[in-house]
């Protein structure tokens, strides 16, 4: 437990990325990918995380996730350049 008044600063894009996990675990691909796209819009661009996180396993192999992965890869590569 954190002491009262302690806050943890998490970038907005990361918050949106974490919001999708429930949908991903339930197999609700459309909702999960929508939240992840929103996360990318807000600055989340961790392509390696997207491709290896086990909570997203149910999404991989879908057309929606493939499009999201390609978009995230482009944002990540631009960030890394």
N, C-alpha and C positions, 0 to 999 in steps of 0.2 A: 504494500500500500504506500502511496506517495504522501508525503507530508502535505498538510493543508496549504493551499496557495501555490503549490508546485505545478507548473504546466510543462507539457512537452510540446515543442514546436514541430509539427509535422506539415510538410508542404501540402497544399490543397489537392494536388493531383494524386498524392499517395493516399489520402483519405478516400478519394473516389475509387481508387484501385481496390482498397480493402473492402469497400462496400459491396463489391461484386461477389465475394467468396461464398456467401450464403446461396446466392442464385446458382453459382457454378456447382456447388455441392449438391444442390437439388436437381441438377440437370436442366435448369432453365436457361438454355444457351442464349436465347434472344435477350433476356434481361441482363445476364452476366456480361455479354459483349457490349450491350448499350452502356452499362456502367463503366466498363473498361475504356470505351471510346470517349466517354465523358472525362475519365481520368487523363487520357492523352490530351484532350482539349485543355485541361487545366495544368499541364506540364509534366505529367508522369510519362517518362520515356525509357524505362528500364527494360529494354528488349531482352537481355539475358534472364532477368527475373521472370518475365512473361513466358519465356520458353521453358523454364525449368521448375517453376513452382508446382508442386504436386497437387495443390488445391484446384488447379486449372486443368488437370488431366482430362476431365470429362468434356472439356471444350475443344481440346485439340482434335484435329481431323475434321472439324466442321468447316464449311465454307465461310461462315461468319468469323470464326476465329482466324482462319487463314488471312482474310482481308485485314482484320485488326492487327495481326502479327506483321504483315507487310507494312502497314501504316506506321506502326510503332518502330519498326526497324529503320524506316526512313527518318523519323524524328530523332531516334537515337544516334544514327550515323551523322546527321547534321549537327547534333549537340557535341559529338565527339570530335568533329572536324575543327 
